[in-house]
Amino acid sequence: MKHVLSFSFLFLCALFIQAQVTITDSDFPTAGDTVRFSVSYDLQQIGDPDVTGTNYTWDYSSIVPDTQIFVNYFHLTSLPAAYGDVFNNVANPELQASWALPYDLPIPPLPGITLDNELLFTKINTSGLYRPGLGARINGTDTPVPFDSIQTIYEFPLTYGDTIYSNTTFNLALPGIGTIKEYRYRTSAVQGWGTIITPYGNFQAIKVKSVINVMDTINDGTNLYAIPRTETEFVWLSPNNGDEIMQIYSSNSTTILYKYIPRPQGIENNNTFQNLSIFPNPSSDNFTVYLNSSSHIEQAQLNILDISGRLVQTVEISFNQNSFRKTIDISNLQSGIYLVQVLSGNEKITKKLIIQ
């Protein structure tokens, strides 16, 4: 009897090991890819994102999206030369990136500073996925910002039980303002594996929870200001699917969480607007909005609606080289949940805004 039990135990262990999901570099996009995501802001649709387990089923099939976005994985050669000099330079292989993604720099509106075309650079190889730095056009100048040490996001092969620790900092000098320095302390743990069900389908996946403790400082030469915050990410990764199946993101313990759900590739991309960003969110007196367009648009209209759909504010906006960035005064609006819509012809994109 003892031998039978031992054999059964070993057999079950073998099945458990075989069933686990493993992620490698081949399970991610490549430069030049474009991935379509659905976005929802309603955490109540999924419940507690911390729920997990082994051979677990996460059923998010009933999620209703608020909008959709298209994420471009830019070739380094398609970007301004200033970025290639830093992130595509064979003389510095540590910083050599595989692609760049649109990004929303966590910098509030500052007098005399214009920020647009923000980018986050990613490096991937058989050992892992890393972030060597970021970049932005600051007052019209394309500015690469390499991290002091590249940030490790995942180590391959990635499987249940793995934990990754990574720290990094970067410095950004802003004319007339001073130096912004950000410290990032990241801990990522593969919490579970099993099946995730989304409106897109069923996927074998692992679930990764990342907690990023951030300290932003501004040194104006006289005073040093420090702003701590915590970011939390839940990510589901699936073999052979080219990107995260789903992501939940929160910052500063707010109720704003983002769920990105890939849609079938057969759906036609007829949405010109891409990557609507709002900062800060929640806001009080004003917020900055940033938007890219995949085609030439000169004018558009930005509407702010209350939760009942009533129009409360309208702003005319102008695009510059297929993007715009504008600070909107909302000091006359009461606290609550609002929708920010940008419209031009038949094109529309929407994002939720919280006013405190």
N, C-alpha and C positions, 0 to 999 in steps of 0.2 A: 504493500500500500504506500509506503514511504517513497519508493521509486516512482510509482505512478504519479503521486502528487508533485514530486520534483520535476518530472517530465512535463506535467501540465503547466507548472509555473514557468518553466523555460519556454514552452510553446507560446504562452500568453505574452511573455516579455518580448519574444521575437515578433509577434504580431503588433505589439505596441510600438516597437522601434520602426517597423516597416511603415506603419500608418502615419508617423510624424511627417511634417512638412519641412522641407529645407529650401532656403532661398540663396541664390548665387547672383553674380553680376549679370548673367544671361537673362534674368527675370526683370530687367529694367529697360527703359527706353534707350534709344540712341540719338545722337545729335541729328536734328532735322525732323524728328517726330513731332506730331501735334496730337494731343490727347484731349478729348472732350469730357467734361465733368458736369454732373448736376450738383446743385448746391442747395442745402436747406439750413435754416437757422433755428429750427424748432427741436430742442433737446428732448421734449416730451415724447417725440415720435420714437425714440429709441430707449428711453429709460436711463438706467445707470450705466455709463460706458465702462466702468471698472469691472463689471461682471465678466468672468472668464473661466477657463478650465481646460482640461485636456480632452481631446475628441469632443469638443463643445460645438454647439450650433448657435450662431448669432443670427437671428431672423430679423432682418431689417427690410423685408420685402415691401412693406406698406409705406415706406418713406415717400412723401410728396415734395418734390423740389420746388424751391422758390425761383430759381433762375439756372442758367447754364453758362459755363465759361469754356474757353479753349486755351490750353496751355501749350506754348511753343518751346521746344527744346532747341535753343539757338546754337548753330555752329559757331565756333570761335572766329572762324574766318569771315563770318557775315557781320561781325561787330566792328565798331570803330577801332582803329589801329592801337589806340592807347590801351585797350584791354588785352589785345594780343601780345603786346610788349611784356605784360606781366603774367597773364594766365595762359599763354600759348607760346612760351619761350623755352626752347630746348636747353638753354643754359641754366634754367631753374626748374628741373623736372618736378620738384616738390609741389610747386604751384600750378603745374600744367593741368588745366581743366578739360573735361570731356564735353561739357555743354554749359549753357547759361539759361536761367529761368527768369521770367518776370518776377519782381519782388517788390514788397512794400516796406521801405526803410522805416523803422520805428522812431522817426524824428518828427516832433511837432512843428507846426508852422513857425518860421523864424523870420524876423524882419531882415529884408535885404537878401534873402536866400531863396533861390528857385531850384527845386529838385524835380527831375523827371527821368524817365528811362532807367529806373532802378533795376538792377540785375543781381542774381545770386548765382555764383559759379559752383559747379559740381564736378568732382573727379571720381571716376569709377574704374576699378580694375578687379582682378580675381581675388584680391585681398579684402576689398571693402569699398564703401561709398563714403566720400569725404567732401567737406566744404573748404576750399582754400581761400575764399574771400568773396567780396561783393563789389558793386560799382554803381555809379549814378552820374547823371549829367548835372553838375552843380554850376549854376549861373552860366550855363551854356558850354561848360567844359566837361568832357568825358573823363571821369576820375575813377581809376581802379583803387580798391581798398583791400589789400591782402591782409589776411589774418596773421597775427603773430605766430601762431601755430595752427596747422590745418585741423579742422574739427572732424572727428570721426563720427559718422552717423550710424553706419552698420559695418560689421566685420563678417566676411564670408568664409565658409558657409554659415548662414544664420539659421538657428533652429531653436526649439523650445528649451528654456532654461538659460539661454545666453544673456549676459549683462555687459553693456559697453559703457565706459566712463570716458568723458572727453571734456577738456577745458580749452577755451580760446579767448583772445581779446583782439580788438581792433581799435585804431585811432583814426579819427576823421577831423581834419582841420577845416573850419568854416570861416571864410573871411568876415571880419567884423564881429564875430560871435565868440570864437575861441576854439578849443579842442573838445570834441566829443569822444569819449572812450567807453567801450562796452565790454564787460566781462560776462562770459557765458559758461556756465557749469552744467553739463548735460549728463544725465543718467538714463540709459535706455535698457529695458528688460523685456525679453520675449515672455509674455505672461501666459500664453495659451496657444493651442492649435486646434483645428477642426474645420468646420464648414461655415462660411458666411454667406447669407442669402440677401441679395439686394434686388432692386427692380431690374437690374441688368442680368441677374442669373445667380447660380450657385457656384461657389469656389472653395476649393481646399486652400486653407490659408493659415498663417501664423499671425498672432496679434502682438504688437510691440507697443509698450507704454513708455513714453519719454517725459521726463520732468526736467525742465531747463530753468535754472535759477539765473536771473539776469540782473546785472547792476549797470545802469547807465549813469555816466558822470559827464558834467559839462564844466570845463575850466575856462573862465573868461579872463584869466590872468590876475584876477583879484580874489574871486570867490570860486569855491568848488561846490557844485550841486550834485547830489547823488539821488538817483531814482531807482529803487529796487522793484522787481516784478518777477512773477513766476509764470512760465508757459507750460502747458500740459498738452501732449499729443497722444492720441490713440491711432495706430495705423495697422491696417490689415494688408499683408503682402501675400501674393499668390504666385506660384510658379507659372511661367510662360504667359503672363498677362500684361507685361509691358509697363506696369505702374502700380501704385497703391490702389487696391480695390476700394478702400474706404479710409477716410481720415476724419478724426474729430479733433478740433483744436480749440483751446481756451487760453485766455491770458488774464492775469490779475484776478483770478477767481470770479470772473464775470459769467453771466449766463449766455454770452454770445459764443456759440459753438458752431463750427463749420463742418459739414459732412460732404465730402467729395465722392461722387459715385460715377464711375465711368459709364458711358452710354454705348450702345452698339455702334460699331464703326460704320455700319451701313447708313446711319442717319446722316442726312445731308447737312453740311455746315452752311446754314444760311443766316448766321448771326454775325454781323459785322463787328459789334462791340465785344471787347475782351478785357477781362481782369479789372473790373471796377473795384477800387480800393477806397476805403474811408478811414481817416485817422485824425484824432483819436476816436475810438468808439468803445465805450460810451463817450459822449461829448457834453459840453455845457454851453459855452458862448459861441463857439464856432468849430467847424471841422474842415479838413482838407480832403478833397475828392480827386482821384486820379483815374484815368481811363485810357486804354489803348483802342485803336480801331484798325481792323485788318484791311480797310480800303479807305480811299480819300473822302473825308468828310470835313467840311469847313465849319458848319454851325450845327448846334444841337440845343435841346432844351432840357434843363434839369428841374424836375418836380420833386417836392417833398410832400408826402401824403401822411395823414394820421392813420391810426390802426383801423379806422372805419372806411378808409379809402378816400377821405375828403382832402382835396388839394389845399394845402396851407401856405405854400411858397413856391415861386417859380423863378428860375435864374437862366438867362441866356448865356451860352458858353461857346467859345471859339476853339477849334482844334489847331494845333501847331505841329506839323509833321506827323499827323495821324495820332496825336495824343493831346491830352490837356490835363492841367493840374490847377485847381482853383480852391481858394479858401472861402467858405460860405458862412455868413453871419446867421446864427440861429438864436440870438439872445432874446428874441421876441416870442420864442416857442416854449410851451410848458413842458415839464418833464414827462417822459413817456416813450412809447415805441412808435417809430415812424418808418416809412419806406422812402428810400431815395431812388428815383427813376431818372434815367437818361434816355431821351427819345430823339430820333432823327428819321423822318419818313416812316417806314415800316419797321425800323430797328428799335429795340427797347431792351434795356438791362436794368435790373432792380437789385437793391441791397438793403438790408435792415439797418436802421440807425437807432441807437438808444440815447435819449437826452436826459441828463441827470439834473 
